[in-house]
């Protein structure tokens, strides 16, 4: 028998109206208004009305959001047994597509990650002698932009064979302003050719494997199953064109939850047009009462957004009752204009000890910069992405392994200076001096320090040397070591692994984030990873650097424009929405630090 919980949160009158609504519904859920709570209660309402759990499909975007959705439904199950909740289909878009394709024998199940795309781009650029820049500069600056561009283009279902190069070139001729660019129009057209070649090289290299977008495209092409009587989608403002097609294909009745004001994943293909399209066929209902932030934070966020948007009338209606009557009042948000944003951030953290603090930025580079400053000043924090120490750890591991495998004495001397080396600092300097003085005996000593490029030897090296030392250096070092070993394992599955390419593959690797068991009061996070989170205090530091790589945006726009897609429509006001999301993570106090 299920016991009632006297502290159970009761739905508000508006939530009750939404939960009991019939027919296709789209819920415009303002920040902090309980969208996951509402969605979970909608599922229970369907069960109470006799809907079989197997006839319900819940879709979201990340494994974390999927778990939160399951937990919310499980905690709200009331009289229903655990077995009923377990029968509800709760998936990410990718896990739903993957299960269908595997169950029907349509794919092998061999899924590749972003590292293969990155490596293919680098390989293609090098083979075609595309850029007269150093490899390090290509890896750090060019390649991430090209990778994002190709993933973005593919999310519209555009594969290399569908790119219209001639049309794209003509659009570049019209749009490119040589006075505002470091590239001529001729060079831009060459870059377009190289990027399409890299895309084709990547697609050709996959053979029997698929990436995450392939899964969705294959699902659309091969799906012949029955529709679900009820499909519920969380965070639907992040839905791209492919995902919108899937929702339409598999649903009889829709219950969509989201907020176009929080659509900040345009770089992944998230389309505000899909939100507008579904609003035409679904009954719109608004969740406005906030249960998170003080009224002062809400008023600031609301006025800031309405003051800058070009669709004021539309959003005024959504934000009309954006209030938090149950939250005690707090201070008015403070905006600081200073060039010393690092020391200002640290002072705010120190003045608010005991509170949960979110330091929210727009880029990972900002997080690395802030983490260096906090490390130097012994300020504890957690990070949802790379810290400064992550790069240091990766470089140390890479240089050590490279020195052991390489025949170059310079690589071995570099390895002798890493923390994994058996040599003392004094001995490492002596070896370096011996190399300069051509001391044959000393050089022979370090040349004998070598392992073969085999998986067994590398596994033993990690087990006996790298992991023990990384554990002693802390969780960031250990998680970086795990990430590097996984990259090496991935690379060694290639048909013809080579020495140089191994270290290129490590350099291009996507940083892995491991959930930390120990959580500090202060968290460093980009806006995109802070989505769905909340903090007592938010310190928001907008991006203070100009983007020097707009060339890739021009090329992307030309490729999409040739197919009749205007990406400017999709990302219009995204910067404003990023600010709005950042502000509304704060519960009690909001600080914004802008460049002086």
C-alpha positions as CSV (number, residue, x, y, z in Angstrom):
1,X,0.0,0.0,0.0
2,X,1.4,3.4,-1.0
3,X,1.6,5.9,1.8
4,X,0.7,9.5,1.2
5,X,3.4,12.1,1.6
6,X,2.2,15.1,3.6
7,X,5.0,17.3,2.2
8,X,4.2,16.4,-1.4
9,X,4.1,19.5,-3.6
10,X,0.6,20.3,-4.9
11,X,0.1,21.5,-8.4
12,X,-1.0,25.1,-8.8
13,X,-4.5,25.8,-10.3
14,X,-2.7,26.6,-13.6
15,X,-0.7,23.4,-13.5
16,X,-3.8,21.4,-12.7
17,X,-5.5,22.9,-15.7
18,X,-2.6,22.0,-17.9
19,X,-2.3,18.4,-16.5
20,X,-6.0,17.8,-17.1
21,X,-6.0,19.3,-20.6
22,X,-7.1,17.2,-23.5
23,X,-5.8,17.1,-27.1
24,X,-2.4,18.3,-28.4
25,X,-0.9,20.8,-26.0
26,X,2.2,23.0,-25.9
27,X,3.2,24.3,-22.5
28,X,5.2,27.5,-22.5
29,X,7.1,27.0,-19.3
30,X,8.9,30.1,-18.1
31,X,12.1,29.5,-16.0
32,X,11.6,28.0,-12.6
33,X,7.9,27.3,-13.1
34,X,8.1,23.5,-12.6
35,X,8.0,22.0,-16.1
36,X,9.4,18.6,-15.1
37,X,6.9,18.5,-12.2
38,X,4.1,19.3,-14.6
39,X,5.2,16.8,-17.2
40,X,5.5,14.0,-14.6
41,X,2.0,14.7,-13.3
42,X,0.7,14.7,-16.8
43,X,2.0,11.1,-17.2
44,X,0.3,10.1,-13.9
45,X,-2.9,11.8,-15.1
46,X,-2.8,9.6,-18.3
47,X,-2.4,6.5,-16.2
48,X,-5.3,7.5,-14.0
49,X,-7.4,7.9,-17.1
50,X,-6.8,4.4,-18.2
51,X,-3.9,4.8,-20.6
52,X,-1.6,1.8,-20.7
53,X,2.0,2.7,-19.6
54,X,3.3,1.0,-22.8
55,X,1.3,3.6,-24.9
56,X,3.3,6.5,-23.4
57,X,6.5,7.8,-24.9
58,X,8.5,10.5,-23.1
59,X,11.4,12.1,-25.1
60,X,14.2,14.4,-23.9
61,X,17.7,15.3,-25.0
62,X,20.3,14.1,-22.4
63,X,20.8,11.1,-20.2
64,X,20.7,13.4,-17.2
65,X,17.3,14.9,-18.2
66,X,16.0,11.4,-18.9
67,X,17.0,10.3,-15.4
68,X,15.4,13.4,-13.9
69,X,12.2,12.7,-15.8
70,X,12.1,9.1,-14.7
71,X,12.7,10.1,-11.0
72,X,9.9,12.7,-11.2
73,X,7.4,10.2,-12.6
74,X,8.5,7.5,-10.1
75,X,8.1,9.9,-7.2
76,X,4.7,10.9,-8.3
77,X,3.4,7.4,-9.1
78,X,0.9,7.3,-6.1
79,X,-1.2,4.1,-6.3
80,X,0.6,2.7,-9.4
81,X,3.1,-0.1,-8.8
82,X,6.7,0.2,-9.8
83,X,6.2,-2.2,-12.6
84,X,3.8,0.2,-14.4
85,X,6.4,3.1,-14.2
86,X,9.0,0.7,-15.6
87,X,6.8,0.1,-18.6
88,X,6.7,3.7,-19.6
89,X,8.9,4.5,-22.6
90,X,11.4,7.2,-21.4
91,X,14.1,7.9,-23.8
92,X,16.5,10.5,-25.3
93,X,15.8,11.0,-29.0
94,X,19.0,9.0,-29.8
95,X,18.3,6.1,-27.4
96,X,14.8,5.8,-28.8
97,X,16.1,5.7,-32.4
98,X,18.9,3.3,-31.5
99,X,16.6,0.8,-29.8
100,X,14.3,0.8,-32.8
101,X,17.1,0.3,-35.3
102,X,18.8,-2.4,-33.3
103,X,15.6,-4.3,-32.6
104,X,14.9,-4.4,-36.3
105,X,18.4,-5.2,-37.4
106,X,18.9,-2.0,-39.3
107,X,22.3,-1.0,-37.9
108,X,25.2,-2.8,-36.3
109,X,25.2,-0.8,-33.1
110,X,28.7,0.5,-33.7
111,X,28.4,4.2,-32.8
112,X,31.3,6.6,-33.3
113,X,31.8,9.9,-31.3
114,X,33.0,13.3,-32.3
115,X,36.7,12.4,-32.1
116,X,36.5,10.6,-35.4
117,X,34.9,13.7,-37.1
118,X,37.6,15.9,-35.7
119,X,40.4,13.6,-36.8
120,X,38.9,13.3,-40.3
121,X,38.8,17.1,-40.6
122,X,42.4,17.3,-39.6
123,X,43.4,14.5,-41.9
124,X,41.6,16.0,-44.9
125,X,43.0,19.5,-44.3
126,X,46.5,18.0,-44.2
127,X,46.0,15.8,-47.3
128,X,44.7,18.7,-49.3
129,X,47.2,21.2,-47.9
130,X,44.3,23.4,-47.1
131,X,45.8,25.9,-44.6
132,X,49.1,27.5,-44.2
133,X,49.0,27.5,-40.4
134,X,50.7,25.4,-37.8
135,X,49.0,22.1,-36.9
136,X,48.6,23.4,-33.3
137,X,46.7,26.4,-34.5
138,X,44.5,24.4,-36.8
139,X,43.7,22.0,-34.0
140,X,42.9,24.7,-31.4
141,X,41.2,27.4,-33.6
142,X,40.1,26.1,-37.0
143,X,39.0,22.5,-36.3
144,X,36.5,23.1,-33.5
145,X,34.7,25.7,-35.7
146,X,34.6,23.3,-38.7
147,X,33.4,20.5,-36.5
148,X,30.5,22.5,-35.2
149,X,29.7,23.7,-38.7
150,X,29.5,20.2,-40.1
151,X,27.4,18.9,-37.2
152,X,25.1,21.9,-37.6
153,X,24.7,21.3,-41.3
154,X,24.0,17.6,-40.9
155,X,21.3,18.3,-38.3
156,X,19.3,19.8,-41.2
157,X,19.7,16.5,-43.0
158,X,22.3,17.9,-45.5
159,X,24.9,15.3,-46.3
160,X,27.9,16.0,-48.6
161,X,26.1,14.7,-51.7
162,X,23.4,17.3,-51.1
163,X,25.6,20.3,-50.8
164,X,25.3,22.6,-53.8
165,X,28.8,24.1,-54.1
166,X,28.2,26.4,-57.1
167,X,25.1,28.0,-55.4
168,X,27.1,28.3,-52.2
169,X,29.9,30.0,-54.0
170,X,27.6,32.6,-55.5
171,X,26.1,33.3,-52.1
172,X,29.6,33.9,-50.7
173,X,30.4,36.3,-53.6
174,X,27.3,38.3,-52.6
175,X,27.8,38.3,-48.8
176,X,31.5,38.4,-48.2
177,X,33.0,41.7,-47.3
178,X,36.8,41.6,-47.9
179,X,37.3,44.8,-45.9
180,X,36.0,43.2,-42.7
181,X,37.7,39.8,-43.2
182,X,41.2,38.4,-43.2
183,X,40.2,36.3,-46.2
184,X,39.6,37.3,-49.8
185,X,36.4,36.0,-51.6
186,X,38.6,33.7,-53.6
187,X,40.1,32.2,-50.4
188,X,36.6,31.9,-48.9
189,X,35.5,29.8,-51.9
190,X,38.6,27.6,-51.5
191,X,37.8,27.1,-47.8
192,X,34.3,26.1,-48.8
193,X,35.8,23.4,-51.1
194,X,38.1,22.2,-48.4
195,X,35.4,22.0,-45.8
196,X,33.1,20.0,-48.1
197,X,36.0,17.7,-48.9
198,X,36.6,17.2,-45.1
199,X,32.9,16.4,-44.7
200,X,33.0,13.8,-47.5
201,X,36.2,12.3,-46.1
202,X,34.5,11.8,-42.7
203,X,31.4,10.2,-44.2
204,X,33.5,7.9,-46.4
205,X,35.6,6.9,-43.5
206,X,32.7,5.5,-41.4
207,X,32.2,2.3,-43.4
208,X,29.8,0.2,-41.2
209,X,29.6,2.6,-38.3
210,X,27.1,5.5,-37.7
211,X,27.2,8.7,-35.8
212,X,24.4,10.1,-33.6
213,X,22.8,12.1,-36.4
214,X,23.0,9.1,-38.8
215,X,20.9,7.2,-36.2
216,X,18.1,9.8,-36.5
217,X,18.3,10.1,-40.3
218,X,18.2,6.3,-40.6
219,X,15.2,6.1,-38.2
220,X,13.3,8.6,-40.4
221,X,14.1,6.6,-43.5
222,X,13.3,3.2,-42.1
223,X,10.6,3.7,-39.4
224,X,7.5,1.6,-40.1
225,X,6.3,1.0,-36.6
226,X,3.0,2.0,-34.9
227,X,2.5,5.4,-33.5
228,X,2.4,6.0,-29.8
229,X,-1.0,7.2,-28.5
230,X,0.7,9.7,-26.3
231,X,4.1,11.4,-26.8
232,X,5.5,13.9,-24.3
233,X,8.6,16.0,-25.1
234,X,10.6,18.0,-22.6
235,X,12.7,21.1,-23.6
236,X,11.1,21.1,-27.0
237,X,12.6,24.5,-27.8
238,X,15.8,22.6,-28.5
239,X,14.3,20.4,-31.1
240,X,16.0,20.4,-34.5
241,X,14.5,19.6,-37.9
242,X,15.2,15.9,-37.8
243,X,13.8,15.5,-34.2
244,X,10.7,17.4,-35.2
245,X,10.1,15.0,-38.0
246,X,10.5,12.1,-35.6
247,X,7.9,13.5,-33.2
248,X,5.4,14.0,-35.9
249,X,6.0,10.4,-37.3
250,X,5.6,8.6,-34.0
251,X,2.8,10.5,-32.2
252,X,-1.0,10.5,-32.1
253,X,-1.4,12.9,-29.2
254,X,1.2,15.5,-28.2
255,X,2.2,17.1,-25.0
256,X,5.1,19.5,-25.5
257,X,6.9,21.5,-22.8
258,X,9.4,24.2,-23.4
259,X,10.2,27.9,-23.7
260,X,11.4,29.6,-26.8
261,X,13.0,32.3,-24.6
262,X,15.4,29.6,-23.4
263,X,16.3,28.3,-26.9
264,X,20.1,28.5,-26.7
265,X,21.2,25.4,-28.7
266,X,21.0,26.9,-32.2
267,X,24.6,25.8,-32.8
268,X,23.3,22.2,-32.6
269,X,20.4,22.8,-35.0
270,X,17.8,23.7,-32.4
271,X,15.1,25.5,-34.2
272,X,12.8,28.2,-32.9
273,X,10.7,27.6,-36.0
274,X,9.7,24.2,-34.7
275,X,8.3,25.8,-31.6
276,X,6.3,28.2,-33.7
277,X,5.1,25.4,-36.0
278,X,3.8,23.3,-33.2
279,X,2.1,26.3,-31.6
280,X,-0.1,26.4,-34.7
281,X,-1.4,22.8,-34.2
282,X,-1.2,22.5,-30.4
283,X,-3.2,24.4,-27.7
284,X,-0.7,26.9,-26.1
285,X,-0.8,27.1,-22.3
286,X,1.5,29.2,-20.1
287,X,3.3,28.3,-16.9
288,X,4.2,31.7,-15.4
289,X,4.5,31.4,-11.6
290,X,8.1,31.0,-10.6
291,X,9.2,28.9,-7.6
292,X,12.9,29.6,-7.7
293,X,14.0,33.2,-7.8
294,X,13.2,36.4,-6.0
295,X,10.9,38.9,-7.6
296,X,13.8,41.3,-8.0
297,X,15.7,38.8,-10.1
298,X,12.6,38.0,-12.2
299,X,11.8,41.7,-12.8
300,X,15.4,42.4,-13.9
301,X,15.4,39.4,-16.2
302,X,12.0,40.2,-17.7
303,X,12.7,43.9,-18.2
304,X,16.1,43.1,-19.8
305,X,14.6,40.6,-22.2
306,X,11.6,42.8,-23.2
307,X,13.8,45.8,-23.6
308,X,16.0,44.1,-26.2
309,X,13.7,41.7,-28.1
310,X,12.1,42.6,-31.4
311,X,9.0,40.5,-30.5
312,X,8.0,42.5,-27.4
313,X,4.3,42.0,-27.8
314,X,4.5,38.3,-28.1
315,X,6.8,37.9,-25.0
316,X,5.0,40.4,-22.9
317,X,2.0,38.0,-22.9
318,X,4.2,35.1,-21.9
319,X,5.9,37.1,-19.1
320,X,2.8,39.0,-17.9
321,X,2.5,37.0,-14.7
322,X,6.2,36.0,-14.3
323,X,6.0,36.3,-10.5
324,X,7.3,34.5,-7.4
325,X,4.7,35.2,-4.6
326,X,6.0,32.4,-2.4
327,X,9.7,33.5,-2.5
328,X,11.0,36.2,0.1
329,X,12.2,39.4,-1.6
330,X,16.0,39.9,-2.2
331,X,18.5,42.5,-3.4
332,X,18.3,44.1,-6.8
333,X,20.8,42.4,-9.2
334,X,24.1,44.2,-9.4
335,X,26.1,44.9,-12.6
336,X,29.8,45.5,-12.3
337,X,31.9,47.1,-15.1
338,X,35.5,46.2,-14.6
339,X,38.6,44.9,-16.4
340,X,39.4,42.9,-13.2
341,X,36.7,40.3,-13.6
342,X,38.7,37.5,-12.0
343,X,39.4,39.3,-8.7
344,X,35.8,40.6,-8.6
345,X,34.5,37.0,-9.1
346,X,36.7,35.8,-6.3
347,X,35.6,38.5,-3.9
348,X,31.9,37.8,-4.5
349,X,32.6,34.1,-3.8
350,X,34.4,34.9,-0.6
351,X,31.6,37.3,0.6
352,X,29.0,34.6,0.1
353,X,30.4,31.6,1.9
354,X,28.0,28.8,2.7
355,X,25.8,29.6,-0.4
356,X,25.7,27.6,-3.6
357,X,27.3,29.8,-6.2
358,X,27.2,29.4,-10.0
359,X,29.9,31.2,-12.0
360,X,28.3,31.2,-15.4
361,X,30.3,32.0,-18.6
362,X,29.7,31.7,-22.3
363,X,32.9,29.8,-23.3
364,X,35.1,27.0,-21.9
365,X,38.1,29.4,-22.3
366,X,36.6,31.7,-19.8
367,X,36.2,28.8,-17.3
368,X,39.8,27.8,-17.8
369,X,40.9,31.4,-17.1
370,X,38.8,31.6,-14.0
371,X,39.9,28.2,-12.7
372,X,43.5,29.3,-12.9
373,X,42.8,32.3,-10.8
374,X,40.8,30.3,-8.2
375,X,43.5,27.6,-8.1
376,X,46.2,30.2,-7.4
377,X,44.1,31.7,-4.6
378,X,43.1,28.2,-3.1
379,X,39.4,28.8,-3.7
380,X,37.6,25.4,-3.9
381,X,35.2,24.8,-6.8
382,X,33.7,22.2,-9.1
383,X,33.6,22.6,-12.9
384,X,31.2,21.2,-15.5
385,X,33.9,21.4,-18.1
386,X,37.7,21.6,-18.5
387,X,39.7,23.3,-15.8
388,X,43.2,24.8,-16.3
389,X,44.6,21.7,-14.7
390,X,42.9,19.4,-17.3
391,X,45.1,20.8,-20.1
392,X,48.2,20.5,-17.9
393,X,47.4,16.9,-17.1
394,X,46.7,16.0,-20.7
395,X,50.0,17.6,-21.9
396,X,52.0,15.8,-19.2
397,X,50.5,12.4,-20.1
398,X,50.9,12.9,-23.8
399,X,54.5,14.1,-23.5
400,X,55.4,11.2,-21.3
401,X,53.9,8.5,-23.6
402,X,55.4,10.3,-26.7
403,X,58.9,10.2,-25.1
404,X,58.7,6.5,-24.4
405,X,57.5,5.6,-27.9
406,X,59.5,8.1,-29.9
407,X,63.0,7.6,-31.4
408,X,63.6,11.3,-31.2
409,X,66.0,12.2,-28.3
410,X,64.1,15.6,-28.0
411,X,60.8,13.8,-27.2
412,X,62.5,11.6,-24.6
413,X,64.1,14.6,-22.9
414,X,60.7,16.3,-22.8
415,X,59.2,13.2,-21.2
416,X,62.0,13.2,-18.6
417,X,60.6,16.5,-17.3
418,X,57.1,15.1,-16.7
419,X,55.9,14.0,-13.3
420,X,55.7,10.4,-14.5
421,X,59.4,10.3,-15.3
422,X,61.7,8.2,-13.1
423,X,64.3,10.9,-13.3
424,X,64.7,13.7,-10.8
425,X,64.6,17.3,-12.1
426,X,68.4,17.5,-11.7
427,X,68.9,14.3,-13.7
428,X,66.5,15.5,-16.4
429,X,68.5,18.7,-16.8
430,X,71.7,16.7,-16.9
431,X,70.3,14.6,-19.8
432,X,69.3,17.8,-21.6
433,X,72.8,19.2,-21.2
434,X,74.3,15.9,-22.4
435,X,72.3,16.0,-25.6
436,X,73.5,19.6,-26.3
437,X,77.1,18.5,-25.6
438,X,76.7,15.3,-27.6
439,X,77.6,13.1,-24.7
440,X,77.1,9.7,-26.3
441,X,77.0,7.7,-23.0
442,X,74.3,9.8,-21.5
443,X,72.3,9.9,-24.7
444,X,72.5,6.1,-25.0
445,X,71.1,5.9,-21.4
446,X,67.9,7.9,-22.3
447,X,67.6,6.2,-25.7
448,X,67.1,2.9,-23.9
449,X,64.0,4.3,-22.2
450,X,61.4,3.0,-24.6
451,X,58.2,0.9,-25.1
452,X,56.6,-0.5,-28.2
453,X,53.4,0.9,-29.7
454,X,51.2,-2.0,-28.6
455,X,48.0,-2.0,-26.7
456,X,49.3,-4.3,-23.9
457,X,52.4,-2.1,-23.2
458,X,50.3,1.0,-23.1
459,X,47.7,-0.6,-20.8
460,X,50.5,-1.6,-18.5
461,X,52.0,1.9,-18.6
462,X,48.7,3.4,-17.5
463,X,48.1,0.8,-14.8
464,X,51.5,0.9,-13.2
465,X,52.7,4.4,-13.7
466,X,50.1,6.9,-15.0
467,X,47.0,6.1,-12.9
468,X,48.8,5.8,-9.5
469,X,50.4,9.2,-10.0
470,X,47.2,10.8,-11.3
471,X,45.2,9.5,-8.4
472,X,47.7,11.3,-6.0
473,X,47.3,14.5,-8.0
474,X,43.5,14.6,-7.7
475,X,40.2,13.7,-9.5
476,X,40.9,16.1,-12.5
477,X,44.2,14.4,-13.3
478,X,42.6,10.9,-12.9
479,X,39.6,11.7,-15.1
480,X,42.0,13.2,-17.7
481,X,44.1,10.0,-17.7
482,X,40.9,7.9,-18.2
483,X,39.9,10.2,-21.1
484,X,43.4,9.9,-22.8
485,X,43.5,6.1,-22.4
486,X,40.0,5.9,-24.0
487,X,41.2,8.0,-26.9
488,X,44.3,5.8,-27.4
489,X,42.0,2.7,-27.3
490,X,39.8,4.3,-29.9
491,X,42.7,5.3,-32.1
492,X,44.3,1.8,-32.0
493,X,41.2,0.3,-33.6
494,X,42.2,2.2,-36.9
495,X,43.5,-0.1,-39.6
496,X,47.0,1.6,-39.9
497,X,47.8,3.5,-36.6
498,X,50.9,5.6,-36.8
499,X,53.1,7.4,-34.3
500,X,52.4,10.9,-35.4
501,X,48.7,10.4,-35.9
502,X,48.2,8.9,-32.4
503,X,49.3,12.2,-30.8
504,X,47.2,14.2,-33.3
505,X,44.2,12.1,-32.2
506,X,45.0,12.9,-28.5
507,X,45.3,16.6,-29.3
508,X,42.0,16.8,-31.1
509,X,40.1,14.7,-28.5
510,X,36.9,15.9,-27.0
511,X,37.2,16.6,-23.3
512,X,35.3,14.1,-21.2
513,X,33.4,15.3,-18.2
514,X,33.1,12.9,-15.3
515,X,30.5,13.6,-12.5
516,X,32.4,14.4,-9.3
517,X,31.5,12.6,-6.1
518,X,32.6,15.7,-4.1
519,X,30.6,18.8,-4.9
520,X,31.9,22.2,-3.8
521,X,29.7,25.2,-3.0
522,X,31.0,27.0,-6.1
523,X,30.5,25.6,-9.6
524,X,32.0,27.0,-12.8
525,X,29.8,26.3,-15.8
526,X,29.1,27.5,-19.3
527,X,25.5,28.7,-19.9
528,X,24.6,25.6,-21.9
529,X,25.7,23.2,-19.1
530,X,24.0,25.4,-16.5
531,X,20.6,24.8,-18.2
532,X,18.2,23.2,-15.8
533,X,20.4,24.0,-12.8
534,X,19.9,26.6,-10.0
535,X,22.1,28.4,-7.5
536,X,21.6,30.6,-4.5
537,X,24.0,33.1,-6.1
538,X,24.8,33.5,-9.8
539,X,27.9,35.4,-11.1
540,X,27.4,35.8,-14.8
541,X,30.3,36.8,-17.0
542,X,29.3,37.3,-20.6
543,X,31.8,36.6,-23.3
544,X,34.2,39.5,-23.5
545,X,36.1,38.4,-26.6
546,X,35.2,39.1,-30.2
547,X,34.9,36.1,-32.5
548,X,37.7,36.1,-35.0
549,X,36.3,33.1,-36.9
550,X,33.2,34.5,-38.5
551,X,34.5,33.1,-41.8
552,X,33.1,29.7,-40.8
553,X,29.7,31.2,-40.1
554,X,29.6,32.8,-43.5
555,X,30.5,29.4,-45.2
556,X,27.9,27.6,-43.1
557,X,25.2,30.2,-44.0
558,X,26.1,29.9,-47.7
559,X,25.8,26.1,-47.7
560,X,22.4,26.3,-45.9
561,X,21.3,29.2,-48.0
562,X,21.8,27.2,-51.1
563,X,19.2,24.8,-49.8
564,X,16.7,27.6,-48.9
565,X,17.5,27.6,-45.2
566,X,18.3,30.9,-43.5
567,X,20.3,30.2,-40.3
568,X,20.0,33.9,-39.2
569,X,16.3,33.2,-38.6
570,X,17.2,30.3,-36.4
571,X,19.8,32.1,-34.2
572,X,18.3,35.6,-34.1
573,X,18.3,36.9,-30.6
574,X,20.1,33.8,-29.3
575,X,22.6,36.0,-27.4
576,X,19.7,37.7,-25.6
577,X,18.2,34.3,-24.8
578,X,21.6,33.2,-23.4
579,X,21.6,36.2,-21.0
580,X,18.0,35.4,-20.0
581,X,18.8,31.8,-19.1
582,X,21.9,32.9,-17.2
583,X,20.0,35.4,-15.1
584,X,17.2,33.0,-14.2
585,X,19.5,30.3,-12.7
586,X,19.8,32.6,-9.6
587,X,17.6,32.1,-6.6
588,X,18.7,34.8,-4.2
589,X,21.3,37.1,-5.7
590,X,22.5,37.9,-9.2
591,X,25.8,39.6,-10.2
592,X,26.7,40.4,-13.7
593,X,30.3,41.3,-14.5
594,X,30.9,43.0,-17.8
595,X,34.1,44.3,-19.4
596,X,35.2,47.8,-18.5
